[in-house]
Amino acid sequence: MPGRVKLRGPLLLIAPSLIFLTALFAWPLVAGLSQANGADIRRMLDDAYFWPAARNTALLIVVLIPLQFALAIAMALLLRARPRFAGVYFYIWVIPLAISDLAAGLVWLAVFTDRGYLNSALSQLHIEGYAWLSYQHPVTMFLAVVVAELWRSTSLVFVIVVAGMQSIPRDYDEAAAVFGANYWQRLRKVILPQLRPSLQVALILRTILALETFAVAQALTGRNMPLLVGETYQWYAVLQNPNVATAIALVILAVSLLAAFGYLRALRS
């Protein structure tokens, strides 16, 4: 009986959260599964844009996530060294967090468009401009989206990594240095292992958010570079077919859950 009383208290405390999450997640999931039938899934798979959208989304994640984490960890390590004006660097690097996806896309559109800042700078150097965002140049179009997303969303990973580094005692690092470990050995054996929980959270968040990339790519490329979330929007708002849109959304959900499970397994202690 005392054990049941002890268990009842925590359950009562988390009950509102469980009810809220059930209403927010479980019910829409059940409704989505019942809405998308086999014919809708076949129509999704037969659509000419679905597989390019899936390929582009996967490629964006494979390229973007490692770059973001390498850059965010390097920036956090620089702050950990406590250089002059470290606080100024921090606030400059987190500015993109305050900018919406669409606004960021429009900013980089002004850079990469045919008469944008990049081609204007090239003309000053007597170099002919380039159609960076043309459908005829899919590589540079993809790189433009990567650069824009790298600038826009690396700050989120950076903030999480900085928060994780705050909890790492400097005594461990100093002790490793006393025993002869160089900087890279201390980074690999001392700092990064203790960052595992923060990196786990950041990986899950960034992968899910990368799967949902839409506004930046839409502003830069329109439908010339289709992405999964963009196709969801196209089917729902433009083609007026919510069933196929739901089928694509379920694909995104399934990939997100698999990615989260994989990260939790790979980075567990």
Residue, then its C-alpha position, 0 to 999 in steps of 0.5 A: m500500500p505505501g508503494r502505491v501511494k508513492l506511485r500515485g503522487p507522481l502519476l497525478l503530477i504527470a497526468p495533465s501532460l499525458i492527457f495533453l500529449t495524447a490529445l495533441f499527438a495520438w488523436p491526429l495520428v489515428a485520424g491521419l492513419s484513417q484518412a490516407n488509404g491505399a489509393d492515396i498512398r499509391r497516388m503519392l508514390d506515383d507522383a512525379y515529385f514525390w521521389p525527387a522530394a524524398r531524395n532532396t530531403a534525405l540529401l539535405i539532411v546528410v549534407l546539412i547536419p554534419l556541417q551544422f554540428a561541426l560548425a556549432i561545436a567549433m563555435a562553442l569551443l571557441l567560446r569555452a576558451r573565453p576570448r575577448f568579447a565572447g559575449v558579443y560573439f555569442y549574441i551575434w551567432v544567435i541572431p538567426l534564431a530570431i529570424s523566421d524561415l521565410a525571412a531568411g529565405l528572402v534574405w538569401l534570395a537577394v544574395f543568389t538571384d541573378r541580379g543579387y549581391l553575389n553576382s553584383a560582387l562578381s561583376q565588380l571583379h569583371i567576372e560574368g554572373y551565374a544563374w545560381l538558382s536556375y533549374q538548369h543548375p541543380v547543384t548550385m541551387f541545392l548548395a544555395v539552400v544548404v548555405a541558407e539553412l546553415w546560416r539560419s539554423t546552426s545557431l540552434v545547435f550552437v545554443i544547445v552545445v554551449a549549454g551542454m559545455q557549461s555543465i562539463p567541469r573544467d577539472y576533467d580537462e585540466a586533469a587530462a592535460v596534466f597527464g599529457a593529453n593534447y588538445w585533440q585527445r582531450l576533445r575526443k576523450v573528455i569533452l565530446p563524451q560528456l556532451r553526449p546528452s546535449l548532442q543527442v537532443a540537438l541531433i533529434l531536433r535538427t533532424i526533425l526540423a531538417l525534415e520540415t525544411f520548406a520556407v527557405a527552399q520555397a523562397l529560393t527555388g520554388r518547386n524546382m527543388p521539391l522537398l517533402v514538406g513542400e509537397t505536403y503543402q502542394w497537395y493540401a493547399v494547391l491540389q486540394n487533396p488532403n488525403v495524399a497530403t496526409a500520406i506524405a505527412l505520415v512518411i515524414l512522421a515515420v522517418s522522424l520517429l525512426a531517426a529519433f530512435g536511431y539517435l537514442r540507440a547510437l548515443r546511449s551511455 
